[in-house]
């Protein structure tokens, strides 16, 4: 059986903790910031956790 290759794009975007939590940064905080409120930008800066089927797919992409 072949080895499962990790997707390098996923490695750059997601981090997996030792308890298999998948962490990611929010999208939408890179440009056009002047039209977004301060509260909205604060929430976009936070690192968030993936849930459900998204988490399973990402773990598979990372080879875990």
C-alpha atoms as a printed R data frame, in Angstrom:
   type eleno elety resid chain resno       x      y      z
1  ATOM     1    CA   UNK     A     1   0.000  0.000  0.000
2  ATOM     2    CA   UNK     A     2   1.249  3.474 -0.867
3  ATOM     3    CA   UNK     A     3   2.203  6.097  1.673
4  ATOM     4    CA   UNK     A     4  -0.257  8.923  2.211
5  ATOM     5    CA   UNK     A     5   1.241 12.268  1.210
6  ATOM     6    CA   UNK     A     6   0.413 15.338  3.274
7  ATOM     7    CA   UNK     A     7  -0.982 18.353  1.495
8  ATOM     8    CA   UNK     A     8   1.509 21.160  1.959
9  ATOM     9    CA   UNK     A     9  -1.202 23.813  1.607
10 ATOM    10    CA   UNK     A    10  -2.992 22.299  4.610
11 ATOM    11    CA   UNK     A    11   0.228 22.183  6.647
12 ATOM    12    CA   UNK     A    12   0.652 25.929  6.156
13 ATOM    13    CA   UNK     A    13  -2.919 26.774  7.176
14 ATOM    14    CA   UNK     A    14  -3.752 24.422 10.045
15 ATOM    15    CA   UNK     A    15  -2.178 23.293 13.303
16 ATOM    16    CA   UNK     A    16  -3.089 20.095 15.147
17 ATOM    17    CA   UNK     A    17  -2.697 19.944 18.920
18 ATOM    18    CA   UNK     A    18  -1.795 16.760 20.784
19 ATOM    19    CA   UNK     A    19  -5.481 16.196 21.610
20 ATOM    20    CA   UNK     A    20  -6.328 16.254 17.850
21 ATOM    21    CA   UNK     A    21  -7.853 19.737 17.910
22 ATOM    22    CA   UNK     A    22  -7.478 21.497 14.548
23 ATOM    23    CA   UNK     A    23  -6.719 25.222 14.825
24 ATOM    24    CA   UNK     A    24  -6.860 27.799 12.035
25 ATOM    25    CA   UNK     A    25  -6.809 31.560 11.465
26 ATOM    26    CA   UNK     A    26  -9.916 33.335 10.270
27 ATOM    27    CA   UNK     A    27 -10.198 34.563  6.711
28 ATOM    28    CA   UNK     A    28 -11.098 38.139  5.846
29 ATOM    29    CA   UNK     A    29  -8.541 39.975  7.986
30 ATOM    30    CA   UNK     A    30  -5.856 40.624  5.368
31 ATOM    31    CA   UNK     A    31  -7.095 43.596  3.356
32 ATOM    32    CA   UNK     A    32  -9.969 46.087  3.052
33 ATOM    33    CA   UNK     A    33  -9.776 46.656  6.801
34 ATOM    34    CA   UNK     A    34 -11.028 50.231  6.746
35 ATOM    35    CA   UNK     A    35 -14.619 49.177  6.068
36 ATOM    36    CA   UNK     A    36 -14.608 46.566  8.866
37 ATOM    37    CA   UNK     A    37 -15.300 47.514 12.444
38 ATOM    38    CA   UNK     A    38 -12.725 47.263 15.226
39 ATOM    39    CA   UNK     A    39 -14.728 44.586 17.031
40 ATOM    40    CA   UNK     A    40 -15.016 42.521 13.854
41 ATOM    41    CA   UNK     A    41 -11.263 42.741 13.222
42 ATOM    42    CA   UNK     A    42 -10.515 41.727 16.812
43 ATOM    43    CA   UNK     A    43 -12.624 38.601 16.384
44 ATOM    44    CA   UNK     A    44 -11.011 37.825 13.023
45 ATOM    45    CA   UNK     A    45  -7.534 37.885 14.612
46 ATOM    46    CA   UNK     A    46  -8.389 35.084 17.030
47 ATOM    47    CA   UNK     A    47  -7.313 31.525 16.334
48 ATOM    48    CA   UNK     A    48 -10.360 29.296 15.967
49 ATOM    49    CA   UNK     A    49 -11.049 25.576 16.180
50 ATOM    50    CA   UNK     A    50 -12.472 23.408 13.391
51 ATOM    51    CA   UNK     A    51 -15.457 21.123 14.060
52 ATOM    52    CA   UNK     A    52 -17.336 18.255 12.451
53 ATOM    53    CA   UNK     A    53 -16.668 16.990  8.950
54 ATOM    54    CA   UNK     A    54 -14.247 19.837  8.202
55 ATOM    55    CA   UNK     A    55 -12.019 18.612 11.020
56 ATOM    56    CA   UNK     A    56 -12.045 15.026  9.718
57 ATOM    57    CA   UNK     A    57 -11.168 16.125  6.182
58 ATOM    58    CA   UNK     A    58  -8.303 18.320  7.386
59 ATOM    59    CA   UNK     A    59  -6.873 15.556  9.568
60 ATOM    60    CA   UNK     A    60  -6.941 13.278  6.516
61 ATOM    61    CA   UNK     A    61  -5.155 15.941  4.432
62 ATOM    62    CA   UNK     A    62  -2.473 16.197  7.113
63 ATOM    63    CA   UNK     A    63  -1.978 12.438  7.179
64 ATOM    64    CA   UNK     A    64  -3.274 11.834 10.707
